[in-house]
């Protein structure tokens, strides 16, 4: 801040013994700013209390003009300057530009061979480091350059256990996944449940199951591919449940249409394309921006001054993750209100008519949709509380919320399979199977007796 500085000849500002020419001064709001690195050679020290020790035997500092490493020996030009010609900045370098996909850490870049006039340093490995990319640390008679280095995937710490208290909760997660498998088996086994809504529910459970699998291998910064799979499956299971709500809404609020298998297959194809392609589009857009949601700034693109990346982690998370979820949730709420209103004002038709059959299908689908939606709302509230509040400071509450979220599969099994209708359908299926087996056995015995009688004759 050069606001309290003195003005000399030719517009030169003098502050703390340093003369700032007009090219190194600019107006910033109500303050006058100056850049000492345009006047002196700037270096950066890691420790505020550390002194820049002598790098030349005569007690002065050795500054070199900028040359390529291969030309250093032949064209090296050395200037010995006093400490007053060097401006020392404090603090470690900012690793934002080196974060990459897996983050970055500070590590030694090697012993400093020389300091350039422009503030860069040359290490013994003949590597230049910009003044914004290093800090100097003394080690005996040498100066060591510390720089930011991106973390390789094999170096990535598995910090999920520390971030989210899984522990014994992973057994609850496994139980929830088993419950989802049982629910899938029930809906595939009972023919009465293998209608359009049942098939859409199978897609919903499949995506949710794949999403849960990743919690068993998750850690803080996991491989990029798993990030995209998590985004795809989480958005996908929302899309599948939305297709059930939309189909029930079209039956209740739309024109009456015959519900046959051909039309059911066409609708299943359309809904499947929507539920599978829509999340893939958002994942593709996320990939196109080279940023992964919920990852420290992963933009690998060139950085120009402070404008590091147009698409930051926060922007992509909001646009390609939160916004689709909010839009789908709002549409589902709107459809649900329309369905409730239509069911109240329309009389119930007889089940023997085509309209009555469609009404029965709509009623059963509405009940299924409502049950699953209640479970999703409960788990969604838990997820929002975990991510937007300070429950991380209270371990019991956090464990309770995580337990409720991981219980989603168990709750879905309870509301869909643990009811009188499902039990009756299962019992009916078992009785039909027993009767079919008995009939086949009797027919086989009759054929055997007939064969013996013909042989005797």
SEDOKOL-830812 format. One line per 10 residues: number of its first residue (from 1); their letters; for each residue x, y, z of C-alpha. Coordinates in steps of 0.05 Angstrom, whole numbers, padded with zeros to 5 digits, m for minus. Example, Ala and Ser with C-alpha at 12.3 -4.5 7.8 and 13.67 -1.06 7.14 Angstrom:
// SEDOKOL-830812
1 = AS = 00246:m00090:00156  00273:m00021:00143
END
This chain:
// SEDOKOL-830812
1 = XXXXXXXXXX = 00000:00000:00000  00034:00064:m00024  m00020:00111:00000  00024:00141:00055  00085:00145:00008  00121:00208:m00014  00120:00233:m00086  00187:00248:m00117  00210:00273:m00184  00176:00246:m00246
11 = XXXXXXXXXX = 00119:00216:m00206  00165:00167:m00170  00136:00145:m00103  00184:00131:m00046  00162:00083:00009  00207:00051:00060  00269:00068:00020  00243:00036:m00044  00230:00080:m00105  00169:00060:m00146
21 = XXXXXXXXXX = 00167:00088:m00217  00099:00103:m00248  00098:00036:m00285  00100:m00001:m00218  00043:00040:m00187  m00033:00036:m00198  m00097:00060:m00166  m00139:00008:m00130  m00204:00036:m00103  m00183:00089:m00052
31 = XXXXXXXXXX = m00113:00062:m00044  m00050:00069:m00084  m00015:00003:m00096  00056:m00013:m00116  00090:m00076:m00140  00160:m00084:m00109  00175:m00142:m00156  00176:m00092:m00214  00230:m00053:m00179  00272:m00106:m00144
41 = XXXXXXXXXX = 00286:m00180:m00149  00233:m00216:m00109  00245:m00281:m00073  00200:m00321:m00026  00221:m00349:00042  00182:m00405:00074  00190:m00381:00146  00175:m00309:00166  00231:m00310:00218  00282:m00341:00171
51 = XXXXXXXXXX = 00338:m00299:00141  00362:m00305:00070  00433:m00332:00081  00492:m00315:00036  00494:m00352:m00030  00563:m00326:m00051  00629:m00329:m00015  00640:m00254:m00016  00577:m00240:00023  00535:m00213:m00034
61 = XXXXXXXXXX = 00479:m00247:m00072  00488:m00281:m00138  00437:m00262:m00191  00436:m00290:m00261  00402:m00267:m00324  00351:m00315:m00352  00381:m00369:m00397  00360:m00438:m00418  00392:m00492:m00374  00433:m00517:m00433
71 = XXXXXXXXXX = 00462:m00448:m00444  00477:m00433:m00371  00550:m00454:m00373  00568:m00417:m00437  00528:m00352:m00429  00523:m00345:m00354  00525:m00272:m00332  00535:m00261:m00257  00519:m00198:m00219  00535:m00189:m00146
81 = XXXXXXXXXX = 00485:m00144:m00111  00472:m00121:m00040  00414:m00146:00004  00379:m00079:m00007  00367:m00099:m00080  00326:m00160:m00060  00254:m00158:m00036  00236:m00217:00008  00165:m00244:00010  00141:m00290:00065
91 = XXXXXXXXXX = 00100:m00354:00064  00095:m00419:00026  00073:m00420:m00047  m00001:m00425:m00065  m00015:m00495:m00089  m00080:m00477:m00124  m00048:m00480:m00192  m00020:m00549:m00179  m00080:m00583:m00147  m00099:m00624:m00207
101 = XXXXXXXXXX = m00146:m00682:m00197  m00116:m00711:m00133  m00093:m00648:m00096  m00022:m00624:m00082  00030:m00624:m00027  00094:m00585:m00012  00160:m00621:m00023  00233:m00605:m00034  00253:m00587:m00105  00328:m00590:m00092
111 = XXXXXXXXXX = 00386:m00545:m00074  00385:m00476:m00105  00442:m00463:m00153  00427:m00390:m00168  00373:m00337:m00166  00351:m00303:m00230  00340:m00228:m00237  00266:m00240:m00250  00260:m00277:m00183  00262:m00348:m00210
121 = XXXXXXXXXX = 00310:m00398:m00179  00352:m00450:m00214  00361:m00516:m00178  00419:m00564:m00184  00374:m00606:m00230  00375:m00546:m00278  00301:m00533:m00267  00271:m00463:m00263  00219:m00447:m00210  00177:m00384:m00213
131 = XXXXXXXXXX = 00174:m00339:m00152  00101:m00358:m00143  00117:m00432:m00145  00172:m00438:m00092  00196:m00415:m00024  00267:m00420:00003  00288:m00456:00065  00358:m00458:00094  00393:m00524:00105  00463:m00513:00132
141 = XXXXXXXXXX = 00502:m00473:00080  00452:m00488:00024  00384:m00461:00006  00330:m00512:m00009  00271:m00495:m00055  00203:m00520:m00032  00149:m00526:m00086  00079:m00554:m00097  00073:m00622:m00128  00009:m00657:m00150
151 = XXXXXXXXXX = m00009:m00720:m00113  m00005:m00784:m00155  m00064:m00833:m00149  m00021:m00884:m00113  m00003:m00831:m00061  m00074:m00811:m00048  m00094:m00820:00025  m00155:m00862:00038  m00189:m00814:00086  m00262:m00837:00078
161 = XXXXXXXXXX = m00258:m00874:00145  m00240:m00808:00178  m00289:m00765:00139  m00352:m00807:00148  m00355:m00853:00208  m00371:m00919:00173  m00342:m00969:00222  m00397:m01018:00239  m00445:m00979:00195  m00417:m01016:00135
171 = XXXXXXXXXX = m00453:m01078:00160  m00518:m01037:00159  m00501:m01017:00088  m00491:m01090:00069  m00558:m01108:00101  m00591:m01052:00062  m00561:m01079:m00003  m00585:m01149:00014  m00655:m01121:00026  m00653:m01088:m00042
181 = XXXXXXXXXX = m00633:m01154:m00075  m00692:m01188:m00039  m00739:m01134:m00063  m00714:m01141:m00134  m00724:m01217:m00130  m00795:m01208:m00105  m00813:m01161:m00162  m00782:m01207:m00213  m00814:m01269:m00184  m00886:m01247:m00176
191 = XXXXXXXXXX = m00921:m01238:m00244  m00971:m01188:m00215  m00914:m01142:m00197  m00880:m01148:m00265  m00922:m01092:m00295  m00894:m01027:m00322  m00888:m00995:m00253  m00854:m01057:m00225  m00804:m01057:m00282  m00789:m00983:m00271
201 = XXXXXXXXXX = m00780:m00998:m00197  m00730:m01052:m00215  m00689:m01000:m00253  m00693:m00953:m00193  m00669:m01007:m00145  m00613:m01028:m00193  m00585:m00957:m00197  m00591:m00948:m00122  m00556:m01015:m00110  m00497:m00995:m00154
211 = XXXXXXXXXX = m00494:m00928:m00119  m00490:m00963:m00051  m00435:m01010:m00074  m00388:m00951:m00082  m00394:m00933:m00009  m00356:m00996:00007  m00296:m00974:m00034  m00303:m00899:m00026  m00250:m00853:00003  m00240:m00778:00004
221 = XXXXXXXXXX = m00209:m00771:m00065  m00225:m00834:m00102  m00211:m00848:m00176  m00245:m00801:m00225  m00284:m00858:m00258  m00319:m00875:m00193  m00338:m00802:m00184  m00374:m00803:m00251  m00408:m00870:m00235  m00432:m00842:m00169
231 = XXXXXXXXXX = m00460:m00780:m00203  m00492:m00823:m00257  m00525:m00873:m00210  m00549:m00821:m00160  m00581:m00777:m00214  m00606:m00841:m00249  m00645:m00869:m00190  m00679:m00801:m00184  m00698:m00805:m00257  m00726:m00876:m00250
241 = XXXXXXXXXX = m00772:m00857:m00192  m00793:m00795:m00232  m00815:m00839:m00290  m00862:m00878:m00243  m00893:m00813:m00219  m00900:m00787:m00290  m00933:m00851:m00315  m00983:m00852:m00257  m00998:m00779:m00270  m01012:m00792:m00344
251 = XXXXXXXXXX = m01061:m00847:m00325  m01097:m00807:m00271  m01098:m00738:m00304  m01091:m00756:m00378  m01140:m00785:m00428  m01163:m00856:m00418  m01123:m00907:m00458  m01124:m00982:m00461  m01068:m01012:m00420  m01040:m01069:m00462
261 = XXXXXXXXXX = m00972:m01103:m00466  m00951:m01071:m00532  m00962:m01001:m00506  m00929:m01020:m00440  m00866:m01042:m00476  m00864:m00977:m00516  m00871:m00936:m00452  m00818:m00978:m00418  m00769:m00964:m00474  m00783:m00889:m00471
271 = XXXXXXXXXX = m00777:m00885:m00396  m00713:m00927:m00396  m00682:m00881:m00448  m00699:m00820:m00405  m00673:m00851:m00340  m00608:m00875:m00372  m00592:m00820:m00421  m00610:m00759:m00379  m00558:m00773:m00324  m00507:m00792:m00377
281 = XXXXXXXXXX = m00516:m00723:m00409  m00500:m00689:m00343  m00440:m00734:m00333  m00417:m00717:m00403  m00423:m00643:m00389  m00385:m00652:m00324  m00330:m00690:m00362  m00328:m00635:m00415  m00311:m00584:m00362  m00255:m00628:m00334
291 = XXXXXXXXXX = m00282:m00619:m00264  m00309:m00674:m00219  m00364:m00657:m00168  m00345:m00658:m00094  m00270:m00658:m00111  m00220:m00604:m00093  m00210:m00557:m00152  m00194:m00608:m00207  m00188:m00561:m00266  m00125:m00581:m00304
301 = XXXXXXXXXX = m00131:m00524:m00354  m00080:m00467:m00361  m00088:m00413:m00308  m00081:m00340:m00325  m00067:m00297:m00264  m00125:m00304:m00215  m00175:m00328:m00267  m00156:m00401:m00257  m00215:m00437:m00287  m00283:m00417:m00313
311 = XXXXXXXXXX = m00315:m00482:m00288  m00295:m00491:m00215  m00316:m00548:m00170  m00371:m00506:m00139  m00399:m00485:m00206  m00402:m00556:m00234  m00431:m00584:m00170  m00487:m00533:m00171  m00503:m00536:m00245  m00495:m00610:m00261
321 = XXXXXXXXXX = m00512:m00642:m00195  m00555:m00600:m00148  m00596:m00564:m00201  m00621:m00629:m00234  m00639:m00658:m00166  m00677:m00596:m00146  m00714:m00594:m00213  m00733:m00667:m00209  m00756:m00660:m00137  m00799:m00599:m00154
331 = XXXXXXXXXX = m00830:m00635:m00214  m00845:m00697:m00172  m00878:m00653:m00119  m00920:m00618:m00171  m00942:m00684:m00203  m00959:m00712:m00135  m01004:m00653:m00118  m01040:m00660:m00185  m01050:m00735:m00173  m01078:m00725:m00103
341 = XXXXXXXXXX = m01126:m00672:m00129  m01149:m00716:m00187  m01160:m00777:m00143  m01204:m00737:m00097  m01250:m00705:m00149  m01258:m00765:m00197  m01307:m00821:m00180  m01281:m00892:m00175  m01300:m00932:m00239  m01317:m01006:m00236
351 = XXXXXXXXXX = m01256:m01052:m00243  m01290:m01092:m00299  m01287:m01033:m00349  m01223:m01012:m00385  m01226:m00947:m00347  m01231:m00986:m00283  m01171:m01029:m00301  m01130:m00966:m00315  m01155:m00937:m00250  m01132:m00999:m00212
361 = XXXXXXXXXX = m01064:m00996:m00245  m01059:m00922:m00228  m01080:m00934:m00156  m01028:m00989:m00145  m00974:m00948:m00180  m00993:m00887:m00138  m00986:m00927:m00074  m00919:m00955:m00095  m00895:m00886:m00116  m00918:m00855:m00050
371 = XXXXXXXXXX = m00884:m00907:m00008  m00817:m00901:m00043  m00822:m00825:m00045  m00831:m00822:00030  m00768:m00864:00041  m00729:m00820:m00008  m00753:m00757:00026  m00730:m00783:00094  m00662:m00804:00067  m00656:m00739:00027
381 = XXXXXXXXXX = m00668:m00698:00090  m00613:m00738:00125  m00565:m00726:00067  m00580:m00651:00067  m00569:m00646:00142  m00503:m00683:00135  m00477:m00638:00080  m00504:m00569:00099  m00503:m00567:00175  m00450:m00573:00230
391 = XXXXXXXXXX = m00469:m00643:00251  m00397:m00664:00236  m00380:m00636:00304  m00429:m00683:00338  m00411:m00755:00325  m00475:m00788:00354  m00521:m00746:00311  m00477:m00756:00250  m00478:m00832:00260  m00553:m00830:00268
401 = XXXXXXXXXX = m00562:m00792:00202  m00513:m00838:00165  m00550:m00899:00193  m00617:m00872:00169  m00588:m00857:00100  m00557:m00926:00095  m00623:m00958:00116  m00657:m00936:00052  m00655:m01006:00022  m00684:m01037:00085
411 = XXXXXXXXXX = m00740:m00985:00089  m00758:m00996:00016  m00761:m01071:00028  m00806:m01059:00088  m00856:m01014:00052  m00858:m01054:m00013  m00852:m01127:00009  m00875:m01129:00081  m00950:m01120:00068  m01012:m01162:00061
421 = XXXXXXXXXX = m01018:m01155:m00014  m00947:m01179:m00029  m00954:m01237:00020  m01020:m01258:m00013  m00989:m01254:m00082  m00929:m01295:m00059  m00975:m01347:m00026  m01017:m01350:m00089  m00955:m01360:m00132  m00931:m01416:m00087
431 = XXXXXXXXXX = m00999:m01450:m00089  m01002:m01444:m00165  m00932:m01473:m00170  m00951:m01531:m00124  m01015:m01545:m00163  m00977:m01541:m00229  m00924:m01590:m00203  m00979:m01636:m00177  m01015:m01635:m00244  m00951:m01649:m00282
441 = XXXXXXXXXX = m00936:m01707:m00236  m01006:m01736:m00245  m01000:m01729:m00321  m00933:m01764:m00319  m00962:m01821:m00277  m01021:m01828:m00325  m00974:m01831:m00384  m00933:m01883:m00348  m00994:m01926:m00333  m01019:m01919:m00404
451 = XXXXXXX = m00951:m01941:m00430  m00951:m02003:m00384  m01021:m02021:m00406  m01003:m02017:m00480  m00941:m02060:m00467  m00984:m02113:m00432  m01032:m02116:m00490
END
